[in-house]
Amino acid sequence: MQPVLTAEQMRQVDQQASSSGTPAGQLVERAGTAVASEAVRLLGSGGTYGRRIVVVAGPGNNGADGRVAAALLDRRGARVRIVDARDAPSRLPEADLVIDAAFGTGFHGEYEAPDPGGALVLAVDIPTGVDADTGVASGGAVRAAVTVTFGAFKPGLLVGDGRVLSGRIRLAPIGLPVPGTEMCSTRLVEDADIAALVPPREWSSHKWKTAIAVVAGSPGMHGAPTFLSRAAMRAGAGMVRLGIPGASPEELPVSEAVSRVLPASGFDEAALDGLERCKALVLGPGLGTERPTRASVRRLVTKAPIPVVIDADGLTALGEEGTAAEVIDPRAAATVLTPHEGEFARLAGGPPGPDRITAVRRVAARTGAIVLLKGPSTIVADRTGRVLIAVAGTSRLATAGSGDVLSGVLGALIARGMAPLEAAGVAAHVHGRAAERGFAEGLVASDLPELVAAVLSEALAGHGLVGGALEPGAPGEVVGSLTGEVVDAG
């Protein structure tokens, strides 16, 4: 996983570099060189000679980086023009490439970017006008094709408006003393984390070793438990014990899951029978929200001796964060909540707002649960403040039942032995990668389980992910899919 540092944390890293004897000018030279290298790459086979490049340079280090890049590109024969960001025209001179080096991570307030006139835009560290910590952008913020960022990823590149406005992101280390991943409270999930964190099947494994229990569905509501169960099995659950409250035997879905009917009311006692043989419980989708159902959910969560993943109607049963905490706090095993934005608003008493990371941290601390907020960038936090960000999401997942699939994958990864926080982050990443392999139009939830199996199979076999997810032979790794890709160029 890659460290993700706030603007203040990056300032501390810069100060540490200075105090350790690394001249600021040396870091600027390295940053400017990284920007120039990316500019050459962007200009492509036509090369740089005679190409028109406009650099919008501000007064600080960001502008200094841009000026170094300008000098290097000038030496390569490009026709470079530097425009002062403080008095830039509303429309820039005609160019093949515009380098946005106006303001860096310390910028706050409104910014109206000059019109690049159709030229490609390369942003330095973060597109000007995007908040480095939240990803919130002013109305006139820069829209980049590529952003070269230094030292570590910033939250604003990965969430909110910044995720779209940053384009493809390249990470240039430039020798900054960035803390190790284990010392960072916020981290970005990468493709490599699938193989690094998901335990492989042991040669002596058996079905109960990675078994999960599922309590989901109700009479006439069989889609959710079916998607969930199939996804769990495709993600490595050796057995799925599926209980559907109130269903008749004839209604039980035909699948590899071991299905049984649970009482419509007071199903918690029946669901607890034999639960200790499973490694995780996934609870909630399709249960309904009637009062007896909500009571049964709360009793089941309280008494379950194993990790519990709660989604959909299970979240409604928990109520707001105060009442949810009453159920979660006494538990010895982990509890994972997987709300979409509307469910999060009910849980927290309001929507997450522009600073989604802080909002998820706050609910995790108040409930005592691991909270996974679904979205284009999925954010996972635990009660201690640790955060994982998964950016492999895609609008293809905006389809009924895709959240049920995610819950199944998450339950299976916990059953395979992953720590619940890491399981949640990796499950979201795998879920997004699976969707990228599916139909660009018309992807449905039932397509996803087999795609999940394909992603896991390739990662755990030791082969790089295909389909554009990795750059074979490149020194860095694609660690997420934004409008293009996120690349560690180190």
N, C-alpha and C positions, 0 to 999 in steps of 0.2 A: 504494500500500500504506500501511496505517496503522501508526504506531509502536505497539509493545507494550512497556510499561515495568514493571519489577519494583517492589515496594514500596520498596526502597532507592533505585532510580533516581527514583521519584516524590518521595521525601524530598529528594533532591538538587535536583530541579526546584523544589520548594517553597522551599528555601533560596536558590536562585538568584533566585526571584521576590522574596523578602524583601530580599536584598542589592541588588537593582536598584531598590528603592524602592516596590514594590507593597505597600501595607499588607495584612497578613493579614486584617484585618476586611473589606477590599474583596473579597478572594477568597471569604470566607465568604458575603458578601452575594450574590455572583454564583452561588455553588453553591446556596445556599438558594433563590434565585429560579428556578434551573433545576429544582430538585426541586418547587417549588410549581407551576411550569408543567406539569410532567408529571403532577402530582396532578390538576390541572384537566382535563387530557386524559383521564386514566383515569376520572374521575367522569362524563365524557361529557355527553350532552345535558341531563341533569338539573341540571347546574350544581353550584355549591358551596354555595349558600345553604341553611343548615339541615342540611347533610350532616355526618355524624359522622366525625371524623378523629382517630385516636390516633397520636401521635408517640412512639416509644420512643427517647429521647435519652440518649446516653452523655456522659462528661465531657470528651471531646476535641473536635477540629475536626469530626468526623463529627456529634457531638451538636449542635454549634453550627450546622452546616448545617441540621439538622432543626428547630432552634428558629427560625431565620430563616424557613424554609418555613412553620412553624406560624403565625408572626405574619402572614405574607402571606395565608395561607388564612383566618385569623381576620378579616382586613379584608374579605375577600370574602364574609363571612357564614357561614362554616363553623363548626360547633361543634367546637372543637379541644381536645383534652386531651393534655397532655404527661406521659409516664410516665418516671421515672428508670430507666435500664437496669439500674442496680446493685441496685435492689430491686423490679423489675417483678414483678407477680403471675404465676402460672403460666398464667392465662387473662386476656386483655385485656378491657376493657369493650367492649360491643357497638359496632361501628363499620361504616361503609361503606368505609373505607380505613385501613390501617395503614402508617405510614412507619417503616421500620427505619433509624434513625440511631444505633444503639447503639454500634458500634465500626467503625472503618474498616480500611484496608489493614494497619495495624500490629498488628492483633489476632492473638494466638497462643493456642493451648490449646483447651479445650472450652467450648462455649456451648450452652445449652438455651434456645431461643427461646420466648417466651411464645406461647401458642395465640392466633392472630388470630380464632378463632371464625368462620371462613368468609369473612372480609373479604379484599379484594384487598390485596396487600402490595407496597409500593414501597420498594426498597432504595436507600440512599444510598451511592454509590461501589462497594460490593461487599456482598453479603448477609453479615450478621454470622455468623461461624462458618466461613466459607470462607477458606482460605489464599490470599492474593492472588497468590502465586507459583506454586503447584502446582494449585490448584483442589480440593485435598482438603478435605472438610468434616467437621466434628464431627457426631456423631449427631443433635444437636438444632439444626442450622444453619437459618437463615431460608430459606424457599422463597419467592422473589419472583415476581410477575407481570411486573414491570419493574424494571430497575436503571438508575439515572442515574449514570454514572461521569464523572470529571472529568479533563480534560487529555489523557489517553491511555488506551487499553485496557490492562488488567492481564492477565497470563497466566491467573490464576485464574478470570477471567470466561469464558475460552475453552476451557479444558481441564478434564478430570476432573469431579468433582461440580459444580463451579461452572458448567459449561456448562448444566446442567439447572436448577440452583437460581437462576440469575440471571434466567431468563425472557428477556423482550425487553430488549435493552441499548441505551441511548441515551447517546451521547458528547457531553458539554457541554464545550467548550474552556475557558471562563471566564478566558481571558487568561494561562494559565500558559505559561512559556517552554519548551515541549516541544521537544526537538531534532528537526530535520528527519528525514524517513524515511531518508535516505541515511546518517545518523549513528547510527541505531538498529540494534542487532544482531538484534533480533527484530521481525518485522513481520507484519501480518495481511493476507492476500490478499482483495481486494475485487472486485466485479463490474467496476469500471472498469479493473482491471488487465488484463482480457482484451483490450480494445481497445488499451490503452496498450502492452502488451508483446508480443502475438502479431503477428509481421510479416504484413502482408497479402500476397496473391499479387501478384507483379509482372506487368505486362502482357506481358512477354517470357518468362515462366516456362515451363519444360518439365518433364516428369515426373521427370527425373533430378535436378533442382535440389532436390527435397525427398524423395528416395527413401530408404527405410530397408530394412535387412535384418532378417529375423526367423529365428531358429533355435529352433524349439519343436516340441512334439509328438513322437510315437513311434507305432509300430504300434498301432492301436486307440485312440489318444488324439489325436483331431483337433479336439475342441471348443476347447481353449485356443488353438491357432494360428489357428483360424477367427475367434474373437471378437477376438483381438489384431489380426489383419490387417485385419479390417473396421473396427475402431475407428480404427486408424492412418489408413486411407484417408478415413474420415469426418472425421478431425481435420486433414486436409490433406496427408498423405503422397502425393506424386505417383505413387509406385510402391512396392510392397511385394514384395521378393524373399524368398519364404518357402521355407525348407529344413526338411524333416522327416526326421530321422535314422531309418533303418531301414524307412521306409514303402515299400510297393510303388507303382508308377505308378498302379495302379488305386485306391489309397487316397487319393491327393492330392485335397484338397477343391476343388470347382469354385467359383471366385470370381474377382474382379478381380486378386487377387494372382498374381504369377508364381511358380508352385510348382515345386519340384524335390525329388527324392529325394537325401538325403545318406547316406553310409555309416553303418551302425549303430554301428560302432566306428571311432574315429579320424576323426570327421567334421570336426574343426577345420580340416584342410588344405583340404578341399573348400569349407567355409564361407568361408574367407579369400579364395578365388578371386574377384576382382572386387569385393571388399568396399570398396575405396577409392572406388568410384563412389557409394557410399551415404553419407548424412550421419549415420546412427545405426544401431546394432545393438541389437535387443531379443532377449534370450536367456533361456531357462529353462523357461517354462511347459510342462508335459506331457512333458518330456524323460525323466523317470525318474531314478532315483538309483543305478543300477548303477555299479560301479567304473570301467569303461571310459568311461562317459558323463561321470562326474565329472572324469576326467582330460582328456577332450576339452574340456569347458567351461573348465577352468583354462588349458589351452594357448590356446584361442581368445581368452579375455579378455586374456591376456598379450600376444598378438600383434596384436590388432585395432587398427588405426590410427585409429579413429573413436570417438566417445562410445558407451558401452555401458550399456544399462539391463538390470539383472539381477533376475529375479523367480523365485519359486517354486523349482523343482528346481535352477535355477542358483544360488540362494542356498545350498542344501544342498551343492552341489559346492564352494563356496568354503570351507565349514567355519566354525570360530569366527573371531573377529575377527583373531587373530594370523596364522592361515594365509591369511585373506582379504587381509590387508595385504601379504603376500608376493607375491600376484598383482597387487594394485592399485597398489602404490607405484611400480613401474617404468614404469607407463603414462604416456604424455604426454597423452592425451585423457582426458576426464572419465569417471568411473564412477558410476552411480547404482544404489543398492540399494533395493528396494521391499518390505521385509518386512511381513507382518502380525505380530501380537503373538507368536505361537508361533515364527515364523521369526526374529524379533528375539531371542527368548530363546535360541535355538540359536546365533545369531551372537554375542551378547554374553555368553553363559554364564549368563544368568538373565533374568527378565522385566524390563521397564522400570521397574516400581515406581511409586510415587505421583508422582515428579517426572519426568514423561515428557520434558520438554524437555531437562533435564540429561542424561538417559540417551541421548537421540538425539545430542546434541552429543558426548558421550563416545565413542560408537561411530564417529561420523563422523571424529573426531580420530584415533582409533586405527587405523582402516582406510584413511584417506585418501580415502574415497568421500563422495559426497552420499548421505545416508540419508533415506529417506522411510518413516516409520512410519505405516501405515494405521490408521484408527480413526475414531470419530465426529468427532474433531478430528484431522486429519492433520498431523503435524509433520515438517518437512523441515529438515535441518541440513547444513552443509558443514564441512570440516576446520578452517576458520578460526573457527567458532563462530556464523556467521550462521544465523538460523532464520527460516523462514516457517511460518505457521500457516494452515491452510485449514479453515474451520468449516462448509462447505456440505454436509458428510456427512449421511447419513440412514440409518436402519435398513433402508430399501428396498434398500440396497447389500449387505445380508447375504445374498447369493445366490451360488451357484457361478458362477465365471467373471467376476464383476465386477472382480476384480483384474487379470485378463488384459486387460480393456478399458482400465483405467487405464494399464497398461504401454504399450498401443498408442497411446493419446493422448499420453503422455509422449514416446515415441519420435518421433511426428510433430511435436510442438512443437519438439523439439531439431532435427529435420531442417529445420524452417521457419526456423531461425536463432536461436532463443531460447537464452540462457545456461542451462545445465542446472539450476542451483538454481531460477531463476525458472520454468523450464519445469515442474519438478516441482511447485512450489506452485500454478501456474496449472492444470496438468493435474488436480490433486486438486480444485481449486475447480470447474472445468468438469464433472468427473466427478460431483461432488455436485449441482451445478445440474441436470445432465441427469437424474439420478435423481428430483429433485423434480418434474420434468415428467412422469414416468412413472406407471404404475399405483400407487396407494397400497397395493394388495394384489396380489401375484403378479407383481411386476416380475422379469424374468429378464435374464441378461446379453445375450442377443441383441436385447433392446429398446433397449439403451443407445447403440450407435453412431449411430443416426439422431437420437436425442435430443441427443447430443454435437454433431452437425452443426448442429442447430437453435440450440443455445446459441451456438456460434461464429458462425454466420451472422448472427444478430441483433446480437451484440456488435460484430462487425467491419463490419457495415453502418452502424454509427453510431447504432443505435436502442437505447433502454433495454430491458433484459430485462423480459419480461412475466410474467404468472402470479403476481403478488404479490411478485416479487423486488425491484422498485424501487417507490418511491413517486413517481409522476409529479408533477412540480412542487414536490416537497419540497426544502428547502434542503440536506438531507443525503442520504446514500446508504445503502441497505441493503448491508452488506458481508459478510453471512453469515447463515445461517439457523440459529438455535438452537431453543428451544421456540417462538420467534416470529421475531424478527429482530434484527439488530444495526444500529443507526442512528447515523450521524454527524450530530448535530443542529447542527453548526457551519456 
